[in-house]
Amino acid sequence: MLKVRLIPCLDVDGDRVVKGVKFQDLRDSGDPVERARTYLEAGADELVLLDVSATLEARENALATVARVRSVLSIPLTVGGGVRSVRDASRLLEAGADKVAVNTAAVENPDLLNQLAARFGSQCVVLSVDAARRDAGRFEVCTRSGSRETDREVADWCREAVARGAGEILVTSIDRDGTRSGYDLELLRLVSDAVQVPVIASGGASSSRDLVDGVRSGASAVLAASILHDGDATIASLKGDLASAGVEVRR
């Protein structure tokens, strides 16, 4: 069994790290390069960098920021935000990304996943899914930083995306994002049962207990932001607690 990865997430707006609640009320959380360096030295397994305003502003990802972050990293870097074409993805990979996350553009043009996988390989293609809970336990895919409903069911979309070439799923609960109320475990189980590729849990982690629950609900990797940015936990403490709970982690 592969060891579980602990992944800090940097939501970036311009050249600053930001964090909000349910994708709203963003607050400054520091410099992305300094954050990246700190998390690398603390033992992060990978890093995710998401340009949260690129799609809404109809622009490319901030390539200069990606290159600056890459310059201090020696671990895998996934970058998302504003990826609408193979060219956009290629530019991010050239700037230093190891994997490219796609969300809105893939929903609006699912064939983009086929194109990316054919050009770069499935191992480079991460489907980012922003999910909102609806009535009767249904989860809907939302796009454009959670502002647009799609009427697409999350599990069905994940299955289609994997069939088209996505090699990993980053699933974020909009309802839990930034709330520190724990991952949405029903959502994680739904996605993990639907696909055979690694699933990254995102949205709501407040403690190592939440990370353990996420893994036990099918996640291959757990993403954290607020609790790390605010200094309420460290990567070492989280990994230690995961290991104590019987979860195999990378040391």
C-alpha positions as CSV (number, residue, x, y, z in Angstrom):
1,M,0.0,0.0,0.0
2,L,1.3,3.5,-0.9
3,K,1.9,5.7,2.1
4,V,-0.5,8.6,2.6
5,R,0.7,12.0,1.5
6,L,0.2,15.2,3.5
7,I,-0.1,18.2,1.2
8,P,-0.3,21.8,2.2
9,C,-2.3,24.0,-0.1
10,L,-1.5,27.5,-1.2
11,D,-4.5,29.4,-2.5
12,V,-3.0,32.3,-4.3
13,D,-4.5,35.6,-5.4
14,G,-2.0,37.8,-7.2
15,D,1.3,37.1,-5.4
16,R,-0.1,36.4,-2.0
17,V,-1.5,33.4,-0.2
18,V,-5.1,33.8,0.8
19,K,-7.6,31.8,2.8
20,G,-11.3,32.1,3.3
21,V,-14.4,30.3,4.4
22,K,-16.5,28.5,1.7
23,F,-14.4,30.3,-0.9
24,Q,-15.5,33.8,0.4
25,D,-14.0,36.5,2.6
26,L,-10.4,35.9,1.6
27,R,-7.7,37.0,4.0
28,D,-4.0,37.4,3.5
29,S,-1.9,34.4,4.7
30,G,1.6,35.3,3.6
31,D,4.1,35.0,0.8
32,P,3.8,31.9,-1.3
33,V,7.6,31.4,-1.6
34,E,8.1,31.7,2.1
35,R,5.2,29.3,2.8
36,A,6.5,26.8,0.3
37,R,10.0,26.9,1.8
38,T,8.6,26.5,5.3
39,Y,6.4,23.5,4.4
40,L,9.2,21.8,2.4
41,E,11.6,22.1,5.4
42,A,8.8,20.8,7.7
43,G,8.4,17.6,5.7
44,A,5.5,18.2,3.3
45,D,5.2,15.4,0.7
46,E,3.8,17.6,-2.0
47,L,2.5,21.1,-2.5
48,V,-0.7,22.3,-4.2
49,L,-0.8,25.9,-5.6
50,L,-4.2,27.1,-6.8
51,D,-4.6,30.5,-8.4
52,V,-8.1,31.3,-7.1
53,S,-8.8,34.3,-9.3
54,A,-7.4,33.3,-12.6
55,T,-10.6,31.7,-14.0
56,L,-12.9,34.5,-12.7
57,E,-10.6,37.1,-14.2
58,A,-10.3,35.1,-17.5
59,R,-6.5,35.1,-17.4
60,E,-3.7,32.6,-17.3
61,N,-2.2,31.4,-14.1
62,A,0.5,33.6,-12.5
63,L,3.5,31.9,-14.1
64,A,6.0,34.1,-12.3
65,T,4.7,33.0,-9.0
66,V,4.8,29.4,-10.0
67,A,8.4,29.7,-11.0
68,R,9.3,31.5,-7.8
69,V,7.7,28.7,-5.7
70,R,9.4,26.0,-7.8
71,S,12.8,27.6,-7.2
72,V,12.6,26.7,-3.5
73,L,10.9,23.3,-3.8
74,S,12.3,19.7,-4.2
75,I,8.9,18.0,-3.9
76,P,6.1,17.5,-6.4
77,L,4.1,20.7,-7.2
78,T,0.5,20.6,-8.5
79,V,-0.7,23.9,-10.0
80,G,-4.3,24.9,-10.9
81,G,-6.3,27.9,-11.9
82,G,-6.9,29.4,-15.3
83,V,-6.0,26.2,-17.2
84,R,-8.2,26.2,-20.4
85,S,-6.0,24.5,-23.0
86,V,-3.0,22.3,-23.6
87,R,-0.9,25.4,-24.1
88,D,-1.9,26.7,-20.7
89,A,-0.9,23.4,-19.1
90,S,2.4,23.3,-21.0
91,R,3.3,26.8,-19.8
92,L,2.7,25.7,-16.2
93,L,4.8,22.6,-16.6
94,E,7.6,24.7,-18.2
95,A,7.4,27.1,-15.2
96,G,7.9,24.2,-12.8
97,A,4.7,22.4,-12.1
98,D,4.8,18.6,-12.0
99,K,1.1,18.2,-12.3
100,V,-1.7,20.4,-13.6
101,A,-5.1,20.7,-11.9
102,V,-8.2,21.5,-14.1
103,N,-11.7,22.3,-12.9
104,T,-13.9,24.7,-14.8
105,A,-12.5,24.2,-18.2
106,A,-12.8,20.4,-18.0
107,V,-16.4,20.7,-17.0
108,E,-17.1,23.1,-19.9
109,N,-15.0,21.1,-22.3
110,P,-14.5,17.5,-21.1
111,D,-12.3,16.6,-24.1
112,L,-9.6,18.8,-22.6
113,L,-8.9,15.9,-20.2
114,N,-8.3,13.6,-23.2
115,Q,-6.0,16.2,-24.8
116,L,-4.0,16.7,-21.6
117,A,-3.6,13.0,-20.9
118,A,-2.5,12.3,-24.5
119,R,0.0,15.1,-24.4
120,F,1.5,14.8,-20.9
121,G,0.3,11.5,-19.5
122,S,-2.4,10.8,-16.9
123,Q,0.1,11.2,-14.1
124,C,0.3,14.9,-14.8
125,V,-3.5,15.5,-14.9
126,V,-5.4,16.2,-11.7
127,L,-9.1,16.8,-11.8
128,S,-10.1,19.4,-9.2
129,V,-13.7,19.1,-8.1
130,D,-15.5,21.7,-6.0
131,A,-18.5,19.9,-4.6
132,A,-21.6,21.3,-2.9
133,R,-24.0,19.1,-0.9
134,R,-27.6,19.1,-2.1
135,D,-30.8,17.4,-0.9
136,A,-30.9,13.7,-0.3
137,G,-27.2,13.3,0.0
138,R,-26.5,14.4,-3.6
139,F,-23.4,16.3,-4.4
140,E,-23.2,18.8,-7.3
141,V,-20.1,19.9,-9.2
142,C,-19.6,23.7,-9.1
143,T,-17.3,25.7,-11.2
144,R,-15.8,29.2,-11.3
145,S,-14.5,29.2,-7.8
146,G,-17.8,27.7,-6.5
147,S,-19.9,30.4,-8.0
148,R,-21.6,28.5,-10.8
149,E,-23.8,25.4,-10.4
150,T,-23.6,22.8,-13.1
151,D,-26.3,20.2,-12.2
152,R,-23.5,17.5,-12.7
153,E,-23.4,14.8,-10.0
154,V,-19.9,14.5,-8.5
155,A,-19.4,10.7,-8.7
156,D,-20.6,10.5,-12.3
157,W,-18.3,13.4,-13.3
158,C,-15.3,11.8,-11.5
159,R,-15.9,8.5,-13.3
160,E,-16.1,10.2,-16.7
161,A,-13.0,12.3,-16.0
162,V,-10.9,9.2,-15.1
163,A,-12.1,7.5,-18.2
164,R,-10.9,10.5,-20.2
165,G,-7.5,10.4,-18.6
166,A,-7.4,12.1,-15.2
167,G,-4.9,10.4,-13.0
168,E,-5.9,11.9,-9.7
169,I,-8.9,13.6,-8.1
170,L,-8.7,16.6,-5.7
171,V,-12.1,16.9,-4.2
172,T,-13.0,19.9,-2.1
173,S,-16.2,20.3,-0.1
174,I,-17.3,23.9,-0.6
175,D,-19.6,23.6,2.4
176,R,-16.6,22.6,4.7
177,D,-13.9,24.8,3.1
178,G,-12.2,26.9,5.8
179,T,-14.8,26.0,8.5
180,R,-12.6,23.6,10.4
181,S,-15.6,21.2,10.7
182,G,-13.8,18.2,9.2
183,Y,-13.8,16.8,5.8
184,D,-17.1,15.7,4.3
185,L,-16.6,12.0,4.8
186,E,-19.7,11.0,2.8
187,L,-18.4,12.9,-0.2
188,L,-15.0,11.3,0.2
189,R,-16.4,7.8,0.3
190,L,-18.6,8.6,-2.7
191,V,-15.7,9.7,-4.8
192,S,-13.3,7.0,-3.6
193,D,-15.8,4.3,-4.3
194,A,-16.4,5.7,-7.8
195,V,-12.8,5.7,-9.1
196,Q,-9.6,3.7,-9.0
197,V,-7.2,6.6,-9.0
198,P,-5.8,8.5,-5.9
199,V,-8.2,10.8,-4.2
200,I,-7.0,13.9,-2.3
201,A,-9.3,15.1,0.5
202,S,-9.8,18.8,0.8
203,G,-12.0,21.3,2.7
204,G,-12.5,21.6,6.5
205,A,-9.5,19.9,8.2
206,S,-9.1,21.1,11.8
207,S,-7.0,18.4,13.4
208,S,-5.1,15.2,12.9
209,R,-8.4,13.3,13.7
210,D,-10.0,14.8,10.6
211,L,-7.0,13.6,8.5
212,V,-7.3,10.1,9.9
213,D,-11.0,10.1,9.2
214,G,-10.3,11.2,5.6
215,V,-7.9,8.4,5.0
216,R,-10.3,5.9,6.5
217,S,-12.9,7.2,4.1
218,G,-10.8,6.4,1.1
219,A,-8.4,9.3,0.6
220,S,-4.9,8.6,-0.6
221,A,-3.7,12.0,0.4
222,V,-4.9,14.7,2.8
223,L,-4.7,18.4,2.1
224,A,-4.5,21.1,4.8
225,A,-4.4,24.9,4.6
226,S,-5.8,26.9,7.5
227,I,-4.5,24.9,10.4
228,L,-1.0,25.1,8.9
229,H,-1.1,28.7,7.8
230,D,-2.4,29.8,11.3
231,G,0.2,27.7,13.2
232,D,-2.4,25.5,14.9
233,A,-0.6,22.4,13.8
234,T,2.7,21.4,12.1
235,I,3.4,18.9,9.5
236,A,5.5,16.9,12.0
237,S,2.7,16.8,14.5
238,L,0.1,15.8,12.0
239,K,2.3,13.0,10.6
240,G,3.0,11.9,14.1
241,D,-0.6,11.6,15.0
242,L,-1.4,9.9,11.7
243,A,1.3,7.3,12.4
244,S,0.0,6.8,15.9
245,A,-3.4,6.0,14.5
246,G,-1.9,3.3,12.2
247,V,-1.8,5.4,9.0
248,E,1.4,4.8,7.0
249,V,3.0,8.2,6.3
250,R,6.1,9.3,4.6
251,R,8.9,10.3,7.0
